[in-house]
Amino acid sequence: MTDTEEETLERDLKCFFREAFEDIAQYATDPPDVQPLVDYFVNDGFMQPKLTEWKGYKMYGIGFNIDTIKWVYENWTPWKDDVIVASFQKTGTTWARYIVRQLYFRHDEKLMAMTKNMAMPTIYLETGLPVKFELLEKLPWKKRVLVTHVPTPLLNLEKIKSAGAKIICTIRNPKDLMVSWYHMTLKFPMNPKATKYFEMYPKDWNQFFDSCFAGKQLFGNKEGEWYMEHLLSWYPHRNDSNVLFVVYEDLIQYQEREIKRIADFLGVAVSDQDVSNITEETSFASLKEKSNASEKLVNFFRKGKVGDWKNYFTVAQSEKMDALVKEKLADTDIKFIYEL
């Protein structure tokens, strides 16, 4: 990358993140200065990715900041009826979030407009800087739809529960998850000089598989850990009164049923027609067509299929994943769905 290309990337990133935060700030009463957030995402997120660590868990670049989730753990209190979609990346996070958005805000035109472009920079607990929460507190909503990708040791679950907030955990088979994550990492607008990033996220599929499988991708995990450890941190909470597990493949097969489950969990009354309308509004095709700038940037809604892993995994890779699942999840009742 030439100096001119690097300058162009930096300029484009500044424009993108400034628009992302200003789009939200226009709805806030006396919003904070968003420039520090823009600078963080551009510089520490993508131009010169920063490594942060807490409790042995690490995050590297892409705007994810372990210091911020530490601040959240120690200082932040959610509101009653806040929903946190807590998931490993590419397991249906955004799909679940849009379903909750429809359930909560579908009768409020202003809140539907305000939340339309909310994405990773603004509503993920662990991204950016703590000043982001000052912005979120000043928006005209009484309950919020937020997201996190971190395992439970990095969340103050007791405080979340006592505040009356609820958590939706999404689960997806690890083979399709890995393929989807691979394609997303190819789209991140990372500075090509960030060699550590490309060591973690190689463009070659086989190298990517090895890096991901070995827990070398630092995205809120300990080195050497991956999806299985994330699931195992959440599994003991599957029956907590404020936690609901949602399976990605069930959303594909039985979307109306799962929307009704989520509505019941949140205490939102819905008619059969409501469920039908929300199903249409949150179908994969609809979400892809209406995706916002952040989602288009990284091809958020790529295929939404079950079994695409067969186009990428070798027999040896598939068997290796099967063995890992059998070893790690032996004491759980989690059964992944790899094809429909």
C-alpha positions as CSV (number, residue, x, y, z in Angstrom):
1,M,0.0,0.0,0.0
2,T,1.4,3.4,-1.0
3,D,1.3,6.4,1.3
4,T,-1.5,7.8,-0.8
5,E,-3.5,4.6,-0.5
6,E,-3.0,4.5,3.2
7,E,-4.2,8.1,3.5
8,T,-7.2,7.3,1.4
9,L,-8.1,4.4,3.7
10,E,-7.7,6.5,6.8
11,R,-9.8,9.3,5.3
12,D,-12.6,6.8,4.3
13,L,-12.5,5.2,7.8
14,K,-12.8,8.6,9.4
15,C,-15.8,9.5,7.2
16,F,-17.5,6.1,7.9
17,F,-17.2,6.2,11.7
18,R,-18.0,9.9,11.9
19,E,-21.2,9.3,10.0
20,A,-22.0,6.2,12.1
21,F,-21.8,8.2,15.4
22,E,-23.3,11.4,14.1
23,D,-26.3,9.5,12.7
24,I,-27.0,8.3,16.3
25,A,-26.0,11.5,18.0
26,Q,-28.7,13.6,16.2
27,Y,-31.3,11.8,18.3
28,A,-29.6,12.5,21.6
29,T,-30.1,15.3,24.1
30,D,-26.8,17.1,24.6
31,P,-24.7,14.4,23.1
32,P,-21.0,14.0,24.0
33,D,-18.3,14.8,21.5
34,V,-18.0,11.7,19.3
35,Q,-14.6,12.6,17.8
36,P,-12.6,10.5,20.4
37,L,-14.7,7.5,19.4
38,V,-14.0,8.2,15.7
39,D,-10.3,8.5,16.4
40,Y,-10.3,5.3,18.4
41,F,-11.9,3.2,15.7
42,V,-9.8,4.6,13.0
43,N,-6.4,4.5,14.7
44,D,-6.6,1.7,17.3
45,G,-9.1,-0.3,15.4
46,F,-7.9,-0.4,11.8
47,M,-4.9,1.8,11.0
48,Q,-2.6,0.7,13.9
49,P,-4.6,-2.1,15.6
50,K,-4.2,-2.2,19.4
51,L,-3.9,-5.3,21.6
52,T,-5.7,-5.1,24.9
53,E,-5.9,-7.7,27.7
54,W,-7.8,-8.3,31.0
55,K,-8.0,-11.5,33.1
56,G,-6.0,-13.2,30.4
57,Y,-8.6,-12.5,27.7
58,K,-7.4,-10.5,24.7
59,M,-8.7,-8.3,21.9
60,Y,-6.8,-7.1,18.9
61,G,-8.1,-4.3,16.7
62,I,-11.3,-4.0,14.7
63,G,-12.5,-1.5,17.3
64,F,-12.9,-4.1,20.1
65,N,-11.4,-3.0,23.3
66,I,-10.9,-5.1,26.5
67,D,-10.5,-2.0,28.5
68,T,-14.0,-0.9,27.6
69,I,-15.6,-4.2,28.7
70,K,-13.6,-3.9,31.9
71,W,-15.2,-0.5,32.4
72,V,-18.6,-2.0,31.6
73,Y,-18.0,-4.8,34.2
74,E,-17.0,-2.3,36.9
75,N,-19.1,0.8,36.2
76,W,-22.1,0.2,33.8
77,T,-25.6,-0.7,34.9
78,P,-28.1,-1.7,32.3
79,W,-31.7,-0.6,32.3
80,K,-34.7,-2.7,33.1
81,D,-35.8,-4.5,30.0
82,D,-32.6,-3.9,28.1
83,V,-31.8,-6.9,25.9
84,I,-28.2,-8.0,25.4
85,V,-27.7,-10.4,22.5
86,A,-24.7,-12.3,23.8
87,S,-23.2,-14.5,21.2
88,F,-20.0,-15.7,19.5
89,Q,-19.5,-13.9,16.3
90,K,-21.4,-15.2,13.2
91,T,-23.9,-17.3,15.2
92,G,-27.0,-15.1,14.5
93,T,-26.2,-12.1,16.5
94,T,-27.6,-9.5,14.1
95,W,-30.6,-11.6,13.2
96,A,-31.6,-11.9,16.8
97,R,-31.0,-8.2,17.4
98,Y,-33.3,-7.3,14.5
99,I,-36.0,-9.6,15.8
100,V,-35.8,-7.9,19.2
101,R,-35.7,-4.5,17.5
102,Q,-39.0,-5.3,15.7
103,L,-40.6,-6.6,18.9
104,Y,-39.6,-3.5,20.9
105,F,-39.9,-0.6,18.5
106,R,-42.1,-1.6,15.5
107,H,-44.9,0.7,16.6
108,D,-42.5,3.7,17.1
109,E,-41.4,5.3,13.8
110,K,-38.7,7.4,15.5
111,L,-37.1,4.6,17.3
112,M,-37.2,2.4,14.2
113,A,-35.4,5.1,12.3
114,M,-32.9,5.7,15.1
115,T,-32.0,2.0,15.5
116,K,-31.8,1.2,11.8
117,N,-28.1,2.1,11.4
118,M,-27.0,0.9,14.9
119,A,-24.2,-1.6,14.5
120,M,-20.8,-2.7,15.9
121,P,-19.4,0.8,16.6
122,T,-22.3,2.0,18.7
123,I,-24.1,-0.9,20.5
124,Y,-21.5,-3.6,21.2
125,L,-20.5,-3.4,24.9
126,E,-16.8,-4.0,24.2
127,T,-16.2,-1.7,21.3
128,G,-14.8,1.8,21.3
129,L,-14.5,3.9,24.5
130,P,-16.7,4.2,27.6
131,V,-17.8,7.7,26.4
132,K,-20.1,5.7,24.0
133,F,-22.3,4.8,26.9
134,E,-22.9,8.5,27.7
135,L,-24.3,8.8,24.1
136,L,-26.5,5.7,24.5
137,E,-27.9,7.0,27.8
138,K,-29.0,10.2,26.2
139,L,-31.0,8.7,23.4
140,P,-34.8,8.7,23.6
141,W,-35.4,5.1,24.3
142,K,-36.5,3.4,27.5
143,K,-35.2,0.0,26.7
144,R,-32.2,-0.9,24.5
145,V,-31.0,-3.6,22.3
146,L,-27.3,-4.2,22.8
147,V,-24.8,-6.8,21.8
148,T,-21.6,-8.5,23.1
149,H,-19.4,-11.2,21.9
150,V,-17.5,-11.8,25.2
151,P,-17.7,-14.9,27.4
152,T,-19.3,-14.7,30.8
153,P,-16.1,-14.0,32.9
154,L,-16.0,-10.6,31.3
155,L,-19.7,-9.7,32.1
156,N,-21.1,-8.8,35.5
157,L,-24.1,-11.2,35.1
158,E,-25.3,-10.5,38.7
159,K,-25.6,-6.8,38.0
160,I,-27.3,-7.5,34.6
161,K,-29.9,-9.8,36.2
162,S,-30.6,-7.6,39.2
163,A,-31.2,-4.6,36.9
164,G,-33.9,-6.5,35.1
165,A,-32.1,-6.8,31.8
166,K,-32.4,-9.9,29.7
167,I,-29.8,-11.9,27.6
168,I,-30.3,-13.8,24.4
169,C,-27.6,-16.3,23.6
170,T,-27.4,-17.5,20.0
171,I,-25.8,-20.8,19.0
172,R,-24.7,-22.1,15.5
173,N,-22.8,-25.1,14.3
174,P,-19.1,-24.3,14.4
175,K,-18.4,-25.3,10.8
176,D,-20.8,-22.8,9.2
177,L,-19.8,-20.3,11.8
178,M,-16.1,-20.5,10.8
179,V,-16.8,-20.2,7.1
180,S,-19.0,-17.1,7.7
181,W,-16.4,-15.5,9.9
182,Y,-13.7,-16.2,7.3
183,H,-15.6,-14.3,4.7
184,M,-16.3,-11.4,7.0
185,T,-12.6,-11.0,8.0
186,L,-11.8,-10.8,4.3
187,K,-13.9,-7.6,4.1
188,F,-12.7,-5.7,7.1
189,P,-11.0,-2.5,5.9
190,M,-7.7,-3.2,7.7
191,N,-4.5,-1.4,7.0
192,P,-2.4,-3.9,4.9
193,K,0.6,-3.0,7.0
194,A,-1.0,-4.5,10.1
195,T,0.9,-7.8,9.7
196,K,-0.3,-9.3,13.0
197,Y,-3.9,-9.0,11.9
198,F,-3.2,-10.9,8.7
199,E,-1.3,-13.6,10.6
200,M,-4.5,-14.0,12.7
201,Y,-6.8,-13.8,9.8
202,P,-5.1,-15.3,6.7
203,K,-6.8,-14.9,3.3
204,D,-6.1,-18.6,2.5
205,W,-8.9,-20.8,3.8
206,N,-6.7,-23.6,5.1
207,Q,-4.4,-21.2,7.0
208,F,-7.5,-19.4,8.4
209,F,-8.9,-22.7,9.6
210,D,-5.7,-23.5,11.4
211,S,-5.5,-20.1,13.0
212,C,-9.1,-20.1,14.1
213,F,-9.1,-23.6,15.3
214,A,-6.0,-23.0,17.4
215,G,-7.5,-20.0,19.1
216,K,-5.0,-17.5,17.7
217,Q,-7.6,-15.0,16.7
218,L,-7.8,-12.6,19.7
219,F,-11.4,-11.5,19.8
220,G,-12.3,-11.6,23.5
221,N,-10.8,-15.0,24.2
222,K,-7.7,-16.4,25.8
223,E,-5.0,-17.6,23.5
224,G,-5.6,-21.2,22.6
225,E,-9.4,-20.9,23.2
226,W,-12.2,-20.5,20.7
227,Y,-16.0,-21.1,20.3
228,M,-16.2,-24.1,22.5
229,E,-14.8,-22.3,25.6
230,H,-17.2,-19.4,24.9
231,L,-20.2,-21.8,24.8
232,L,-19.0,-23.5,28.0
233,S,-19.0,-20.2,29.8
234,W,-22.6,-19.6,28.9
235,Y,-23.9,-23.1,29.2
236,P,-24.4,-23.1,33.0
237,H,-26.7,-20.1,32.6
238,R,-29.0,-21.7,30.0
239,N,-31.8,-22.0,32.6
240,D,-31.3,-18.6,34.2
241,S,-34.6,-16.7,34.3
242,N,-33.2,-13.8,32.3
243,V,-31.3,-15.9,29.7
244,L,-32.7,-17.4,26.5
245,F,-30.8,-19.7,24.2
246,V,-31.7,-19.4,20.5
247,V,-30.4,-21.8,17.9
248,Y,-29.5,-20.3,14.5
249,E,-30.6,-23.4,12.6
250,D,-34.0,-23.3,14.4
251,L,-34.4,-19.7,13.3
252,I,-34.0,-20.9,9.7
253,Q,-36.4,-23.8,10.0
254,Y,-39.0,-22.4,12.4
255,Q,-38.7,-18.7,12.3
256,E,-42.2,-17.9,13.4
257,R,-42.0,-20.3,16.3
258,E,-38.7,-18.8,17.5
259,I,-40.0,-15.2,17.2
260,K,-42.9,-16.2,19.4
261,R,-40.4,-17.8,21.9
262,I,-38.4,-14.6,22.0
263,A,-41.5,-12.4,22.3
264,D,-42.7,-14.6,25.3
265,F,-39.3,-14.3,26.9
266,L,-39.4,-10.5,26.6
267,G,-43.0,-10.2,27.7
268,V,-44.1,-8.7,24.5
269,A,-47.6,-9.5,23.4
270,V,-47.9,-10.5,19.7
271,S,-50.7,-11.7,17.5
272,D,-50.3,-14.3,14.8
273,Q,-50.3,-11.4,12.3
274,D,-47.6,-9.6,14.3
275,V,-45.4,-12.7,14.2
276,S,-46.1,-13.1,10.5
277,N,-45.1,-9.5,9.8
278,I,-42.0,-9.7,11.9
279,T,-41.0,-12.9,10.2
280,E,-41.2,-11.1,6.8
281,E,-39.3,-8.0,8.0
282,T,-36.5,-10.2,9.5
283,S,-36.2,-12.8,6.8
284,F,-32.7,-13.2,5.7
285,A,-33.6,-11.9,2.2
286,S,-35.2,-8.8,3.7
287,L,-32.3,-8.1,6.1
288,K,-29.8,-8.4,3.3
289,E,-31.8,-6.1,1.0
290,K,-32.2,-3.5,3.8
291,S,-28.7,-3.8,5.3
292,N,-27.1,-0.6,6.6
293,A,-23.7,0.8,5.6
294,S,-21.8,-1.1,8.3
295,E,-23.4,-4.4,7.3
296,K,-22.8,-3.8,3.6
297,L,-19.1,-2.9,4.3
298,V,-18.3,-6.4,5.6
299,N,-20.9,-8.4,3.7
300,F,-22.8,-9.1,6.9
301,F,-25.6,-11.0,5.3
302,R,-23.8,-13.4,2.9
303,K,-25.8,-16.6,2.4
304,G,-27.6,-17.5,5.7
305,K,-27.5,-21.2,4.8
306,V,-26.9,-24.3,6.7
307,G,-24.3,-26.6,5.2
308,D,-22.2,-24.1,3.3
309,W,-19.2,-25.5,5.2
310,K,-19.2,-28.5,2.9
311,N,-17.9,-26.1,0.1
312,Y,-14.8,-25.3,2.3
313,F,-14.0,-28.0,4.8
314,T,-11.8,-30.9,3.8
315,V,-12.7,-34.3,5.2
316,A,-9.7,-34.0,7.6
317,Q,-10.9,-30.5,8.8
318,S,-14.4,-31.7,9.3
319,E,-13.2,-34.7,11.3
320,K,-10.9,-32.5,13.4
321,M,-13.8,-30.2,14.2
322,D,-16.1,-33.2,15.1
323,A,-13.4,-34.5,17.5
324,L,-13.1,-31.1,19.1
325,V,-16.8,-30.8,19.7
326,K,-17.0,-34.3,21.1
327,E,-14.1,-33.6,23.5
328,K,-15.1,-30.1,24.7
329,L,-18.9,-30.5,24.8
330,A,-19.1,-34.1,26.1
331,D,-20.7,-33.0,29.4
332,T,-23.4,-30.8,27.7
333,D,-26.6,-31.6,25.8
334,I,-25.6,-29.2,22.9
335,K,-26.1,-30.9,19.6
336,F,-25.2,-28.9,16.5
337,I,-27.2,-29.1,13.3
338,Y,-24.8,-29.3,10.3
339,E,-27.3,-29.8,7.5
340,L,-31.1,-29.5,6.8
